[in-house]
Amino acid sequence: MRGMGNMQGMMKKMQKMQKEMMQAQEELNAREFEGTAGGGMVKVTVNGQREVLGVNLDPSVVDPEDVEMLQDLVVVAINDALKKVEETTASTMGKFTQGLNLPF
């Protein structure tokens, strides 16, 4: 019968961890991340669900003669923001999966 008590205790711990993981994921999804390029001349805001929420351009980078540069800066800023989401997600969710060898 001792094995059943240990199993129940382990199940309670797993349920608690699952609840904490869901709460952490919800908080990450709601959080906003900012990526920049061109020394802050281009800023992109994304949420934890990797959705672009906004793009802010300094008027000085809007050059009709060099649209390609602006496009490149926007791509760099988006990738910067997405990298921040990935890093934060890995460090936050990694606390739950340490030693379990599970994807998150």
MITIBA-41430 format. One record per residue: x, y, z of N, C-alpha, C in turn. Coordinates in nm, 3 decimals. Layout:
<panus>
+---------+---------+---------+---------+---------+---------+---------+---------+---------+
|    n.c1 |    n.c2 |    n.c3 |   ca.c1 |   ca.c2 |   ca.c3 |    c.c1 |    c.c2 |    c.c3 |
+---------+---------+---------+---------+---------+---------+---------+---------+---------+
|       X |       Y |       Z |       X |       Y |       Z |       X |       Y |       Z |
...
+---------+---------+---------+---------+---------+---------+---------+---------+---------+
</panus>
This chain:
<panus>
+---------+---------+---------+---------+---------+---------+---------+---------+---------+
|    n.c1 |    n.c2 |    n.c3 |   ca.c1 |   ca.c2 |   ca.c3 |    c.c1 |    c.c2 |    c.c3 |
+---------+---------+---------+---------+---------+---------+---------+---------+---------+
|   0.081 |  -0.120 |   0.000 |   0.000 |   0.000 |   0.000 |   0.085 |   0.126 |   0.000 |
|   0.208 |   0.116 |   0.044 |   0.293 |   0.236 |   0.046 |   0.316 |   0.289 |  -0.095 |
|   0.322 |   0.198 |  -0.190 |   0.344 |   0.239 |  -0.329 |   0.232 |   0.329 |  -0.379 |
|   0.111 |   0.305 |  -0.335 |  -0.003 |   0.387 |  -0.378 |   0.008 |   0.529 |  -0.324 |
|   0.054 |   0.542 |  -0.200 |   0.072 |   0.676 |  -0.143 |   0.177 |   0.754 |  -0.218 |
|   0.285 |   0.688 |  -0.253 |   0.390 |   0.754 |  -0.331 |   0.339 |   0.795 |  -0.468 |
|   0.257 |   0.709 |  -0.528 |   0.201 |   0.737 |  -0.660 |   0.108 |   0.857 |  -0.653 |
|   0.025 |   0.864 |  -0.549 |  -0.066 |   0.977 |  -0.533 |   0.012 |   1.106 |  -0.513 |
|   0.117 |   1.098 |  -0.434 |   0.200 |   1.216 |  -0.410 |   0.266 |   1.262 |  -0.538 |
|   0.314 |   1.168 |  -0.617 |   0.377 |   1.203 |  -0.743 |   0.276 |   1.264 |  -0.840 |
|   0.156 |   1.211 |  -0.841 |   0.050 |   1.266 |  -0.929 |   0.015 |   1.409 |  -0.889 |
|   0.009 |   1.434 |  -0.759 |  -0.020 |   1.570 |  -0.712 |   0.091 |   1.666 |  -0.754 |
|   0.215 |   1.620 |  -0.743 |   0.327 |   1.704 |  -0.784 |   0.322 |   1.732 |  -0.934 |
|   0.288 |   1.631 |  -1.012 |   0.278 |   1.648 |  -1.157 |   0.165 |   1.745 |  -1.193 |
|   0.052 |   1.735 |  -1.125 |  -0.059 |   1.825 |  -1.150 |  -0.022 |   1.969 |  -1.115 |
|   0.050 |   1.986 |  -1.004 |   0.095 |   2.119 |  -0.963 |   0.192 |   2.175 |  -1.066 |
|   0.286 |   2.092 |  -1.112 |   0.383 |   2.137 |  -1.211 |   0.313 |   2.173 |  -1.342 |
|   0.214 |   2.093 |  -1.381 |   0.140 |   2.122 |  -1.504 |   0.068 |   2.255 |  -1.493 |
|   0.007 |   2.281 |  -1.378 |  -0.063 |   2.409 |  -1.357 |   0.035 |   2.525 |  -1.363 |
|   0.151 |   2.509 |  -1.301 |   0.253 |   2.614 |  -1.303 |   0.305 |   2.637 |  -1.443 |
|   0.322 |   2.529 |  -1.520 |   0.369 |   2.542 |  -1.659 |   0.267 |   2.617 |  -1.744 |
|   0.139 |   2.585 |  -1.726 |   0.035 |   2.653 |  -1.802 |   0.030 |   2.801 |  -1.767 |
|   0.046 |   2.832 |  -1.640 |   0.044 |   2.972 |  -1.597 |   0.165 |   3.045 |  -1.654 |
|   0.282 |   2.983 |  -1.651 |   0.402 |   3.044 |  -1.706 |   0.387 |   3.067 |  -1.856 |
|   0.328 |   2.971 |  -1.928 |   0.307 |   2.985 |  -2.072 |   0.210 |   3.099 |  -2.101 |
|   0.103 |   3.109 |  -2.022 |   0.007 |   3.219 |  -2.040 |   0.073 |   3.354 |  -2.019 |
|   0.158 |   3.362 |  -1.918 |   0.229 |   3.488 |  -1.891 |   0.325 |   3.522 |  -2.005 |
|   0.394 |   3.421 |  -2.057 |   0.483 |   3.444 |  -2.171 |   0.405 |   3.490 |  -2.293 |
|   0.291 |   3.427 |  -2.319 |   0.211 |   3.463 |  -2.436 |   0.162 |   3.607 |  -2.430 |
|   0.131 |   3.654 |  -2.310 |   0.080 |   3.790 |  -2.293 |   0.191 |   3.896 |  -2.292 |
|   0.313 |   3.855 |  -2.268 |   0.424 |   3.948 |  -2.257 |   0.462 |   4.005 |  -2.393 |
|   0.511 |   4.129 |  -2.392 |   0.555 |   4.193 |  -2.516 |   0.707 |   4.200 |  -2.519 |
|   0.762 |   4.180 |  -2.638 |   0.905 |   4.181 |  -2.661 |   0.934 |   4.280 |  -2.772 |
|   1.044 |   4.354 |  -2.757 |   1.079 |   4.454 |  -2.858 |   1.212 |   4.417 |  -2.923 |
|   1.212 |   4.418 |  -3.053 |   1.334 |   4.398 |  -3.130 |   1.369 |   4.529 |  -3.199 |
|   1.498 |   4.554 |  -3.214 |   1.540 |   4.678 |  -3.277 |   1.644 |   4.652 |  -3.386 |
|   1.658 |   4.752 |  -3.471 |   1.762 |   4.748 |  -3.574 |   1.799 |   4.892 |  -3.606 |
|   1.916 |   4.908 |  -3.665 |   1.959 |   5.042 |  -3.704 |   1.975 |   5.134 |  -3.584 |
|   2.029 |   5.081 |  -3.476 |   2.049 |   5.163 |  -3.357 |   1.921 |   5.213 |  -3.296 |
|   1.813 |   5.136 |  -3.309 |   1.685 |   5.175 |  -3.252 |   1.597 |   5.255 |  -3.346 |
|   1.643 |   5.273 |  -3.469 |   1.565 |   5.349 |  -3.567 |   1.442 |   5.270 |  -3.613 |
|   1.451 |   5.138 |  -3.606 |   1.338 |   5.050 |  -3.639 |   1.312 |   4.964 |  -3.516 |
|   1.186 |   4.966 |  -3.470 |   1.147 |   4.886 |  -3.354 |   1.025 |   4.803 |  -3.391 |
|   1.030 |   4.677 |  -3.350 |   0.918 |   4.586 |  -3.373 |   0.878 |   4.526 |  -3.239 |
|   0.748 |   4.524 |  -3.214 |   0.696 |   4.465 |  -3.091 |   0.618 |   4.338 |  -3.128 |
|   0.651 |   4.229 |  -3.057 |   0.581 |   4.103 |  -3.075 |   0.536 |   4.054 |  -2.938 |
|   0.439 |   3.963 |  -2.938 |   0.399 |   3.902 |  -2.812 |   0.462 |   3.764 |  -2.802 |
|   0.440 |   3.698 |  -2.690 |   0.499 |   3.567 |  -2.667 |   0.446 |   3.460 |  -2.760 |
|   0.338 |   3.489 |  -2.830 |   0.284 |   3.396 |  -2.928 |   0.344 |   3.420 |  -3.066 |
|   0.445 |   3.507 |  -3.069 |   0.519 |   3.539 |  -3.192 |   0.434 |   3.612 |  -3.294 |
|   0.339 |   3.692 |  -3.248 |   0.257 |   3.775 |  -3.335 |   0.314 |   3.916 |  -3.333 |
|   0.329 |   3.977 |  -3.450 |   0.379 |   4.114 |  -3.457 |   0.266 |   4.206 |  -3.415 |
|   0.294 |   4.288 |  -3.314 |   0.194 |   4.381 |  -3.261 |   0.211 |   4.521 |  -3.317 |
|   0.334 |   4.555 |  -3.354 |   0.356 |   4.689 |  -3.405 |   0.496 |   4.707 |  -3.463 |
|   0.505 |   4.806 |  -3.550 |   0.632 |   4.845 |  -3.611 |   0.643 |   4.995 |  -3.596 |
|   0.756 |   5.041 |  -3.545 |   0.781 |   5.184 |  -3.528 |   0.905 |   5.221 |  -3.608 |
|   0.890 |   5.316 |  -3.700 |   1.001 |   5.358 |  -3.785 |   1.037 |   5.503 |  -3.756 |
|   1.163 |   5.528 |  -3.734 |   1.210 |   5.665 |  -3.725 |   1.199 |   5.724 |  -3.866 |
|   1.141 |   5.842 |  -3.881 |   1.124 |   5.900 |  -4.015 |   1.255 |   5.908 |  -4.096 |
|   1.366 |   5.917 |  -4.029 |   1.493 |   5.931 |  -4.102 |   1.532 |   5.804 |  -4.178 |
|   1.473 |   5.688 |  -4.144 |   1.507 |   5.566 |  -4.218 |   1.413 |   5.540 |  -4.334 |
|   1.314 |   5.627 |  -4.350 |   1.221 |   5.613 |  -4.461 |   1.275 |   5.694 |  -4.579 |
|   1.352 |   5.625 |  -4.662 |   1.416 |   5.688 |  -4.779 |   1.360 |   5.621 |  -4.905 |
|   1.279 |   5.694 |  -4.983 |   1.222 |   5.634 |  -5.104 |   1.329 |   5.584 |  -5.202 |
|   1.449 |   5.635 |  -5.190 |   1.558 |   5.593 |  -5.278 |   1.622 |   5.462 |  -5.231 |
|   1.594 |   5.422 |  -5.108 |   1.658 |   5.302 |  -5.054 |   1.558 |   5.218 |  -4.974 |
|   1.455 |   5.171 |  -5.040 |   1.351 |   5.091 |  -4.977 |   1.410 |   4.959 |  -4.926 |
|   1.506 |   4.903 |  -4.998 |   1.566 |   4.776 |  -4.959 |   1.630 |   4.783 |  -4.820 |
|   1.695 |   4.894 |  -4.789 |   1.757 |   4.908 |  -4.658 |   1.650 |   4.904 |  -4.549 |
|   1.540 |   4.974 |  -4.570 |   1.431 |   4.975 |  -4.472 |   1.373 |   4.835 |  -4.456 |
|   1.355 |   4.764 |  -4.565 |   1.303 |   4.628 |  -4.558 |   1.398 |   4.540 |  -4.477 |
|   1.527 |   4.553 |  -4.502 |   1.627 |   4.475 |  -4.429 |   1.623 |   4.506 |  -4.280 |
|   1.609 |   4.634 |  -4.246 |   1.605 |   4.675 |  -4.105 |   1.481 |   4.617 |  -4.035 |
|   1.369 |   4.614 |  -4.105 |   1.246 |   4.559 |  -4.047 |   1.266 |   4.410 |  -4.020 |
|   1.324 |   4.338 |  -4.115 |   1.348 |   4.195 |  -4.098 |   1.441 |   4.171 |  -3.978 |
|   1.548 |   4.249 |  -3.969 |   1.642 |   4.234 |  -3.857 |   1.572 |   4.260 |  -3.724 |
|   1.489 |   4.362 |  -3.718 |   1.417 |   4.395 |  -3.594 |   1.319 |   4.284 |  -3.556 |
|   1.248 |   4.229 |  -3.654 |   1.155 |   4.119 |  -3.625 |   1.232 |   3.999 |  -3.572 |
|   1.340 |   3.963 |  -3.638 |   1.419 |   3.848 |  -3.594 |   1.478 |   3.870 |  -3.456 |
|   1.516 |   3.994 |  -3.425 |   1.568 |   4.027 |  -3.292 |   1.459 |   4.005 |  -3.186 |
|   1.337 |   4.051 |  -3.215 |   1.227 |   4.033 |  -3.120 |   1.194 |   3.885 |  -3.102 |
|   1.190 |   3.809 |  -3.212 |   1.158 |   3.667 |  -3.203 |   1.266 |   3.590 |  -3.128 |
|   1.390 |   3.631 |  -3.143 |   1.500 |   3.567 |  -3.069 |   1.481 |   3.589 |  -2.919 |
|   1.438 |   3.709 |  -2.881 |   1.413 |   3.737 |  -2.740 |   1.299 |   3.651 |  -2.686 |
|   1.195 |   3.631 |  -2.767 |   1.085 |   3.544 |  -2.725 |   1.138 |   3.402 |  -2.701 |
|   1.217 |   3.352 |  -2.796 |   1.270 |   3.216 |  -2.786 |   1.359 |   3.200 |  -2.663 |
|   1.447 |   3.297 |  -2.640 |   1.538 |   3.288 |  -2.526 |   1.462 |   3.291 |  -2.394 |
|   1.364 |   3.379 |  -2.385 |   1.286 |   3.391 |  -2.262 |   1.201 |   3.265 |  -2.240 |
|   1.143 |   3.213 |  -2.347 |   1.063 |   3.092 |  -2.337 |   1.151 |   2.975 |  -2.291 |
|   1.269 |   2.962 |  -2.351 |   1.358 |   2.852 |  -2.315 |   1.399 |   2.861 |  -2.168 |
|   1.432 |   2.980 |  -2.122 |   1.477 |   2.991 |  -1.982 |   1.360 |   2.973 |  -1.885 |
|   1.242 |   3.022 |  -1.921 |   1.126 |   3.010 |  -1.832 |   1.074 |   2.867 |  -1.828 |
|   1.052 |   2.810 |  -1.943 |   0.994 |   2.676 |  -1.949 |   1.098 |   2.569 |  -1.918 |
|   1.224 |   2.600 |  -1.938 |   1.331 |   2.505 |  -1.910 |   1.336 |   2.465 |  -1.764 |
|   1.289 |   2.553 |  -1.676 |   1.285 |   2.522 |  -1.533 |   1.197 |   2.401 |  -1.506 |
|   1.094 |   2.385 |  -1.587 |   1.000 |   2.275 |  -1.566 |   1.048 |   2.145 |  -1.629 |
|   1.126 |   2.156 |  -1.734 |   1.165 |   2.035 |  -1.808 |   1.307 |   1.990 |  -1.778 |
|   1.377 |   2.057 |  -1.689 |   1.514 |   2.019 |  -1.654 |   1.520 |   1.872 |  -1.616 |
|   1.608 |   1.801 |  -1.681 |   1.631 |   1.663 |  -1.647 |   1.528 |   1.566 |  -1.700 |
|   1.420 |   1.618 |  -1.761 |   1.316 |   1.528 |  -1.812 |   1.339 |   1.490 |  -1.957 |
|   1.422 |   1.568 |  -2.027 |   1.453 |   1.543 |  -2.168 |   1.325 |   1.547 |  -2.253 |
|   1.240 |   1.648 |  -2.225 |   1.116 |   1.664 |  -2.298 |   1.119 |   1.793 |  -2.378 |
|   1.057 |   1.794 |  -2.497 |   1.045 |   1.921 |  -2.570 |   0.935 |   2.005 |  -2.506 |
|   0.942 |   2.137 |  -2.522 |   0.833 |   2.220 |  -2.470 |   0.782 |   2.311 |  -2.576 |
+---------+---------+---------+---------+---------+---------+---------+---------+---------+
</panus>
